[in-house]
Structures are given as C-alpha cells and as structure tokens.
C-alpha cells in the first residue's frame, strides 16, 4: 500500500466523520423544530447556519480538496487532520438541549447517511479513485442541511403511517378504560406547574398518571398512554402544548378529556400564532372539546380568558385578585422564608393553605389545581396536606440557597412577558443583599419581540441591582429598556454564554445576594 493511498483513505475517513457529524447536528435542530421543514428553514435563515463558521470551514476544505494543491500528499494529510479535529470538537460539545435518539431520529439519520455514503462509495467505484469518495462525502457534509430537509420530506408518509398506528393503539387502550377520568391542562404558561400540583393533590385520593416532562404534544401523549398508563389508574392528567391552531384539538381528539384547565392566554409563541386572538382560539380548543357534562377551570386574571364566553360546560373562573367575574379568589397572601400562606375563597368556602412555593404565578397555578381537586371530591384536609408538601418544579421559579449563602431563583425553563414580570417581582421582594438578574431575554414573540424585551429591560432596571445579559439575540433591546430607566451602566454586563455569566456572577456575589436566572435559550439561538 503506497503512502498516497494511505493518505487518501485517511481523507475519506475524515470526510465521512464530518458528514456524520454535520447530519447529527441537522437532526438535533430538526428535532427542536418538531420535524417541520418550514420551521427548520425559518431557523436556518434566522440563525445564519448555512453561512456560519462551521459551514464555511467545510466549504473552504471542499474548495481546497478540489484544487490542484491536492496533488501533494502533505496537503491531503493536513486536510484530513483538520476535518478529524473538527469532528472531535463537534462531538465533544455539550448542548443545553441535546439530540434525543428517538426511533424517528434513527430512521431519518440512518436513511440519510446510508444513501449519501452509498452515493459517495459509488462515485469512488465508478471513477476507481479512493479520494473521490471523500470528496463527495465532504460535498454532502457542506450542504447537509439541504439533504436533511429532502429526506425529512421523503420520509413524511412513512412517519405519518407509523404515527397513525400509534394513535390507533392509544385510542384502543383508552377505550378499554371507560371509567377513567381525563383532565386536560393548557395555557400559554403555567400548565406544567399546574399539572404537577394537581397530580400531587389528587394522589391523596386517586391513582393518578400525568404526562411526564414536557410530553405535551400529540405523540408525547400517545407515548404516555402506550407506555405508562395502567389499568388501575383512576385519573389521567394530560398537559397540552401548542404552537399552531389545531394543536390542542388534535390531542383532545385522541384522549377526549372530560375536564379542562386553562391557566393563561398570553403573548407567547406569537412567531407561529401571529396574534393573541389565535392563541386564545387554540387554548380554548380544550374547553370546546369537553362533553356537555364536563367541567372547566379557567384563569380570569388574563383578559383573553376573561373575555371568552364558555357556555358548553360548567365553568369556574378564578383570579388571584378579587374580580367580579371570578368564582374563586385569594386573600391574605403572606410571604416568608418558609414559603407562602394564603386563603382561597369562593362558593362559600374559605381554605387556608401553606406552601413552600413563592410567587403570584405559583399561587395562581395552585388555585387551579385546588378548584379541580374540590370538583373531584378531594377533602379539604387532604388538599391542605398535599399543598404543604408540594415541591418546587425544577426551573420554574424554583428557589434554593447555595452553600455560600446565595439565594438562587431558577426560572430558566421558559420566559414570557407575564412570567418574567412575576419573576422580577419575586426578586424585588428579596431584601438584605444585591439582586442579580442573568438572562438572554425572551424569544418566539414575533413582531412584538423587541417591544416586550424593551419592557423587560425597564422592569429589570426597576427591580434589580445588577443585570447580566447573555448572548446577542435580545441584547440591544434589553439595554434600551434598561437605559430608559437610568440603571447605572457599571451594574449592567454583557457576556456571550451562560458559563461566562456564571463566572462573572461568582466573582462579585456574596452571602445574602439573590440571583434570578430568567430563561435559558436553547442552542438554536445565539
């Protein structure tokens, strides 16, 4: 075996490695965009991925490989080493939201890579040149996102057929449990926390299953039914997420809930919904799907909930403040180091509760869970006990204290105009030390992105002592809001990553200080 052949083989292996690496990254982003080509294309355009540093390196290597320089084996060797190094760096990189190798991802990944590598091998055989295979593989890697789009489209009928079989099986399982009650929960925000709270309270009396994690899509719900539902379950709590009109109805057509909770209708996911009226229409698909003998619990603290007439089922409306439209409201809210004490008042009841949770949003979510539990016959004493034992939901206004005495308010899972305001209000109530905000701002707000992030900046200036802005995505608009309220420039910092923000915060934070983590953008945003 000659030296040239050995170098050619190394180049082929390096090109194959970079192809597999680039396709894996495409799969990660396709998964985060719900396997929808239109969303993937929108992300691709917004992120500049096709002209990013990684792709430009691939393109530069491809141009070099096509040049006359490749007649020299040292140049081939350098090219192979660079491609290998790039692959290793990419594979070792840690992501906030890594690729989950589901069966669908594996089908797409294996199909795409097998065909692309087969074409590369065929090119080598036809030209009788080992180097040709690497050249074709590197070409595919450079433009892998285009092939991922194509293969995702080609496999769509296959995936639809598979999904239809899973949905049919889930419906069969549910049909065998006619006595089980199903509660749907949706809302622009608060649905995951409410799901956990309701599950904890109802578990005092019933055998309950809830959709785990963020399994709030149709196929996530179907998977829960097929893999986790047991014949002895009395109640099934289904979290229902949506980014487009019809998403909630699709879930309801599968599980047919008898009861439903709408926690909020706010300006979130406006990038896909376009208007708050469309958000309202989608969230109320749950209430519209309930049977005539069903029961709805809805949050009138939000104008686009309060103004939505419900006359197809019995409904209970709740508010934190005492509003004329509400059937239930809250009185005597008291915050302490141990948590919150408050009283739910409505329909002749006055229930005094104590919880480890803090924040108006958590009280609101607890109200929805308590009202639904009362409807399902859970005794007040059991409700009080369960509420006192409820644990904070991770990354959702979760309060903890570090060994060094710094209080952390972790609200990193998501961020929206109302939720961020409430989180900052909780931070404002912390006394005795510096109040520090670490945030990249809010996303998926469509044409109102800049407007709400500027307001967010204003509220930061009014409630915090130090602000650390992460990344560039919302940096200028947040700074604009902060500057409008005159926050001191030496208390505002900008960094590129959360790791840098953490390091900076630790350099000056001390015991008694409070740090709010508000939102944590996935890797698809910079």
Secondary structure, 3 states (H helix, E strand, C coil): CCHHHHHHHHHHHHHHHHHHHHHHHHHHHHHHCCCCHHHHHHHHHHHCHHHCHHHHHHHHHHHHHHCHHHHCHHHHHHHHHHHHHHHHHHHHCCCCCCCCCCHHHHHHHHHHHHHHHHHHHHHHHHHCCHHHHHHHHHHHHHCHHHHHHHHHHHCHHHHHHHHHHHHHHHHHHHHCCCCCEEEEEECCCCHHHHHHHHHHHHCCCCCEEECCCCCCCHHHHHHHHHHCCCCCCCEEEEECCCCCCCHHHHHHHHHCCCEEEECCCCCCCHHHHCCHHHHHHHHCHHHHHCCCCCEEEEECCCHHHHCCCCCCCEEEEECCCCCCCCCEEEEEEEEECCEEEEEEEECCEEEEEEECCCCHHHHHHHHHHHHHHHHCCCCHHHHHHHHHHCCCCCCCCEEEECCCCCEEEEECCCCCHHHHHHHHHHHHCCCCCCEEEEECCCCCCHHHHHHHHHHHHHHHHHHCCEEEEECCCCHHHHHHHHHHCCCCHHHEEEECCHHHHHHHHHHHCCCCCEEEEECCCCCCCC
